[in-house]
């Protein structure tokens, strides 16, 4: 992701977001009310997996 990017994740789509160990990450999330809508996160990554991210 780059500054100014807009990412749309539909309701009930399993996803993950985060930063690499040598970078920062911040975001603004907007949630729209509806029926059968929820945020679904992927499982946490291990320290070994995280340290491989670039």
N, CA, C and O atoms as a MOPAC input file, in Angstrom:
PM7 MOZYME 1SCF
protein

 N      0.84400 1    -1.17500 1     0.00000 1
 C      0.00000 1     0.00000 1     0.00000 1
 C      0.88700 1     1.23600 1     0.00000 1
 O      1.95900 1     1.25900 1     0.60600 1
 N      0.41800 1     2.24400 1    -0.68500 1
 C      1.13400 1     3.51200 1    -0.77400 1
 C      0.21300 1     4.63400 1    -0.27100 1
 O     -1.00900 1     4.48500 1    -0.30000 1
 N      0.79200 1     5.76200 1     0.19100 1
 C     -0.04700 1     6.87200 1     0.65300 1
 C     -1.10400 1     7.24400 1    -0.38700 1
 O     -0.80300 1     7.38200 1    -1.57300 1
 N     -2.32300 1     7.40100 1     0.06700 1
 C     -3.42400 1     7.77900 1    -0.81300 1
 C     -4.19300 1     6.61400 1    -1.40200 1
 O     -5.26500 1     6.81500 1    -1.97200 1
 N     -3.67100 1     5.39100 1    -1.28000 1
 C     -4.39100 1     4.22600 1    -1.80600 1
 C     -5.70700 1     4.04200 1    -1.05900 1
 O     -5.79100 1     4.30700 1     0.14100 1
 N     -6.71200 1     3.59800 1    -1.76100 1
 C     -8.01300 1     3.29700 1    -1.17400 1
 C     -8.29700 1     1.81600 1    -1.44000 1
 O     -8.36600 1     1.38400 1    -2.59100 1
 N     -8.45900 1     1.05600 1    -0.37600 1
 C     -8.68200 1    -0.38000 1    -0.49400 1
 C    -10.09000 1    -0.68900 1     0.01500 1
 O    -10.45800 1    -0.27400 1     1.11400 1
 N    -10.86200 1    -1.40200 1    -0.76300 1
 C    -12.21100 1    -1.80000 1    -0.35800 1
 C    -12.20300 1    -3.30200 1    -0.08800 1
 O    -11.90100 1    -4.10400 1    -0.97100 1
 N    -12.54100 1    -3.66600 1     1.14600 1
 C    -12.64800 1    -5.08300 1     1.49300 1
 C    -14.12000 1    -5.35600 1     1.79500 1
 O    -14.64200 1    -4.87300 1     2.80000 1
 N    -14.78800 1    -6.11800 1     0.94400 1
 C    -16.20300 1    -6.40000 1     1.15900 1
 C    -16.43700 1    -7.11600 1     2.50000 1
 O    -15.54200 1    -7.77200 1     3.03200 1
 N    -17.62800 1    -6.97800 1     3.01700 1
 C    -18.00400 1    -7.64500 1     4.26800 1
 C    -17.81000 1    -9.14900 1     4.14600 1
 O    -18.01100 1    -9.73300 1     3.08200 1
 N    -17.41500 1    -9.76400 1     5.25700 1
 C    -17.26800 1   -11.21600 1     5.37000 1
 C    -16.11900 1   -11.79900 1     4.54900 1
 O    -16.07400 1   -13.01100 1     4.34000 1
 N    -15.18900 1   -10.96400 1     4.08000 1
 C    -14.02300 1   -11.45300 1     3.35400 1
 C    -12.86800 1   -11.54400 1     4.34700 1
 O    -12.48800 1   -10.54300 1     4.95300 1
 N    -12.31300 1   -12.73200 1     4.51300 1
 C    -11.22200 1   -12.95600 1     5.44600 1
 C     -9.97600 1   -12.24900 1     4.91300 1
 O     -9.59600 1   -12.44000 1     3.75700 1
 N     -9.34500 1   -11.43300 1     5.75700 1
 C     -8.18000 1   -10.68300 1     5.30200 1
 C     -7.22500 1   -10.37400 1     6.45400 1
 O     -7.55900 1   -10.54100 1     7.62700 1
 N     -6.05000 1    -9.92500 1     6.08900 1
 C     -5.01500 1    -9.57200 1     7.04700 1
 C     -4.40200 1    -8.25900 1     6.60600 1
 O     -4.28600 1    -7.99900 1     5.40800 1
 N     -4.01700 1    -7.44900 1     7.53600 1
 C     -3.24000 1    -6.26900 1     7.17100 1
 C     -2.21500 1    -6.00400 1     8.24800 1
 O     -2.41600 1    -6.32300 1     9.42000 1
 N     -1.13400 1    -5.42600 1     7.83400 1
 C     -0.07000 1    -5.14200 1     8.77800 1
 C      1.12900 1    -4.58600 1     8.05500 1
 O      1.10800 1    -4.37900 1     6.84200 1
 N      2.15700 1    -4.35300 1     8.80400 1
 C      3.36400 1    -3.77700 1     8.23700 1
 C      4.52600 1    -4.73000 1     8.42600 1
 O      4.47500 1    -5.63700 1     9.25600 1
 N      5.56500 1    -4.51700 1     7.65400 1
 C      6.80600 1    -5.26200 1     7.85400 1
 C      7.49800 1    -4.72900 1     9.09700 1
 O      7.16800 1    -3.64500 1     9.57800 1
 N      8.44700 1    -5.47900 1     9.61400 1
 C      9.07500 1    -5.10800 1    10.87500 1
 C      9.82600 1    -3.78100 1    10.80000 1
 O      9.99000 1    -3.12000 1    11.82600 1
 N     10.28200 1    -3.37700 1     9.62900 1
 C     11.02800 1    -2.12700 1     9.49300 1
 C     10.20400 1    -1.00000 1     8.88000 1
 O     10.77400 1    -0.04100 1     8.35800 1
 N      8.88100 1    -1.09300 1     8.93000 1
 C      8.02500 1    -0.03500 1     8.38400 1
 C      6.84300 1     0.18300 1     9.31400 1
 O      6.55500 1    -0.65100 1    10.17200 1
 N      6.16900 1     1.29400 1     9.14200 1
 C      4.99800 1     1.58500 1     9.95700 1
 C      3.75600 1     1.42900 1     9.09100 1
 O      3.83400 1     1.39100 1     7.86300 1
 N      2.63900 1     1.34300 1     9.74100 1
 C      1.37600 1     1.15900 1     9.03400 1
 C      0.28100 1     1.84600 1     9.83100 1
 O      0.15300 1     1.61400 1    11.03300 1
 N     -0.49500 1     2.67500 1     9.19100 1
 C     -1.68200 1     3.25000 1     9.82300 1
 C     -2.77700 1     3.30600 1     8.77100 1
 O     -2.50200 1     3.35700 1     7.57200 1
 N     -4.01700 1     3.29500 1     9.23100 1
 C     -5.11500 1     3.33400 1     8.27500 1
 C     -6.35100 1     3.93200 1     8.92400 1
 O     -6.46300 1     4.01800 1    10.14700 1
 N     -7.25500 1     4.33300 1     8.08200 1
 C     -8.55600 1     4.83200 1     8.49400 1
 C     -9.57900 1     3.85400 1     7.94700 1
 O     -9.64800 1     3.63600 1     6.73700 1
 N    -10.36900 1     3.26600 1     8.82700 1
 C    -11.37500 1     2.29100 1     8.40300 1
 C    -12.76500 1     2.89400 1     8.54900 1
 O    -13.07600 1     3.52300 1     9.56000 1
 N    -13.58200 1     2.70000 1     7.55100 1
 C    -14.97100 1     3.16900 1     7.57400 1
 C    -15.86100 1     1.94200 1     7.45600 1
 O    -15.73500 1     1.15000 1     6.52200 1
 N    -16.75300 1     1.80200 1     8.40800 1
 C    -17.64600 1     0.65300 1     8.43700 1
 C    -19.06300 1     1.12700 1     8.12000 1
 O    -19.53900 1     2.11500 1     8.68000 1
 N    -19.72500 1     0.41600 1     7.21900 1
 C    -21.08400 1     0.76500 1     6.81600 1
 C    -22.04200 1    -0.24100 1     7.44300 1
 O    -21.86300 1    -1.45200 1     7.30700 1
 N    -23.06100 1     0.27100 1     8.13100 1
 C    -24.04800 1    -0.61700 1     8.75400 1
 C    -24.78600 1    -1.42200 1     7.70200 1
 O    -25.00400 1    -0.96400 1     6.58100 1
 N    -25.16400 1    -2.62900 1     8.08900 1
 C    -25.91000 1    -3.49100 1     7.18900 1
 C    -26.27600 1    -4.77000 1     7.90500 1
 O    -26.06500 1    -4.90100 1     9.11100 1
 N    -26.81900 1    -5.70500 1     7.16600 1
 C    -27.15900 1    -6.99700 1     7.75400 1
 C    -26.13300 1    -8.02000 1     7.30300 1
 O    -25.62600 1    -7.94900 1     6.18400 1
 N    -25.82800 1    -8.96400 1     8.17100 1
 C    -24.85400 1   -10.01600 1     7.89300 1
 C    -23.50900 1    -9.44300 1     7.44400 1
 O    -22.91200 1    -9.91800 1     6.47900 1
 N    -23.04800 1    -8.42600 1     8.15200 1
 C    -21.74000 1    -7.84200 1     7.84600 1
 C    -20.83200 1    -8.00300 1     9.05000 1
 O    -21.23500 1    -7.76000 1    10.18800 1
 N    -19.61600 1    -8.41200 1     8.78800 1
 C    -18.64100 1    -8.52000 1     9.86600 1
 C    -17.24300 1    -8.46300 1     9.27700 1
 O    -17.03800 1    -8.68700 1     8.08400 1
 N    -16.29100 1    -8.16000 1    10.14100 1
 C    -14.89600 1    -8.11700 1     9.77800 1
 C    -14.28900 1    -9.47200 1    10.12900 1
 O    -14.45300 1    -9.94100 1    11.25600 1
 N    -13.59400 1   -10.10700 1     9.19400 1
 C    -13.03400 1   -11.43500 1     9.42900 1
 C    -11.52800 1   -11.36000 1     9.20400 1
 O    -11.06400 1   -11.09400 1     8.09600 1
 N    -10.76700 1   -11.60200 1    10.28400 1
 C     -9.30800 1   -11.51200 1    10.20700 1
 C     -8.68100 1   -12.87200 1     9.96900 1
 O     -9.18700 1   -13.89500 1    10.43000 1
 N     -7.56600 1   -12.87100 1     9.23900 1
 C     -6.76000 1   -14.08700 1     9.11500 1
 C     -6.07300 1   -14.36700 1    10.44300 1
 O     -6.03800 1   -13.51000 1    11.32600 1
 N     -5.53800 1   -15.55000 1    10.57800 1
 C     -4.86700 1   -15.95900 1    11.79900 1
 C     -3.58000 1   -15.15200 1    11.98500 1
 O     -2.99000 1   -14.69700 1    11.00500 1
 N     -3.14100 1   -14.97100 1    13.23200 1
 C     -1.86700 1   -14.28100 1    13.47000 1
 C     -0.71200 1   -15.04800 1    12.80900 1
 O     -0.76800 1   -16.26900 1    12.65900 1
 N      0.32600 1   -14.31500 1    12.42100 1
 C      1.51200 1   -14.95700 1    11.85700 1
 C      2.53200 1   -15.19200 1    12.96900 1
 O      2.53900 1   -14.49000 1    13.98000 1
 N      3.37900 1   -16.17400 1    12.76800 1
 C      4.42900 1   -16.45700 1    13.75500 1
 C      5.52900 1   -15.40000 1    13.62100 1
 O      5.58900 1   -14.68200 1    12.62400 1
 N      6.39000 1   -15.31200 1    14.62300 1
 C      7.52600 1   -14.38900 1    14.55000 1
 C      8.41100 1   -14.72800 1    13.35600 1
 O      8.93400 1   -13.83300 1    12.69100 1
 N      8.57800 1   -16.01700 1    13.08500 1
 C      9.39800 1   -16.44700 1    11.94500 1
 C      8.79600 1   -15.94900 1    10.62600 1
 O      9.51900 1   -15.42600 1     9.77700 1
 N      7.48400 1   -16.10600 1    10.45000 1
 C      6.82300 1   -15.62800 1     9.23100 1
 C      6.91900 1   -14.10500 1     9.12400 1
 O      7.19500 1   -13.56900 1     8.05000 1
 N      6.69200 1   -13.41700 1    10.23500 1
 C      6.73500 1   -11.96000 1    10.25500 1
 C      8.12500 1   -11.44400 1     9.86100 1
 O      8.23600 1   -10.47900 1     9.10400 1
 N      9.16300 1   -12.07100 1    10.36300 1
 C     10.52800 1   -11.63400 1    10.09100 1
 C     10.94400 1   -11.85600 1     8.64200 1
 O     11.92600 1   -11.26800 1     8.18900 1
 N     10.21500 1   -12.69600 1     7.90700 1
 C     10.49100 1   -12.92200 1     6.48000 1
 C      9.88200 1   -11.83900 1     5.60500 1
 O     10.28600 1   -11.69000 1     4.45100 1
 N      8.91300 1   -11.07100 1     6.12600 1
 C      8.21800 1   -10.06500 1     5.31500 1
 C      9.16800 1    -8.94000 1     4.91200 1
 O     10.02700 1    -8.51900 1     5.68700 1
 N      8.99100 1    -8.46800 1     3.69000 1
 C      9.81300 1    -7.36100 1     3.18200 1
 C      8.94500 1    -6.24500 1     2.70300 1
 O      9.45200 1    -5.22400 1     2.23800 1

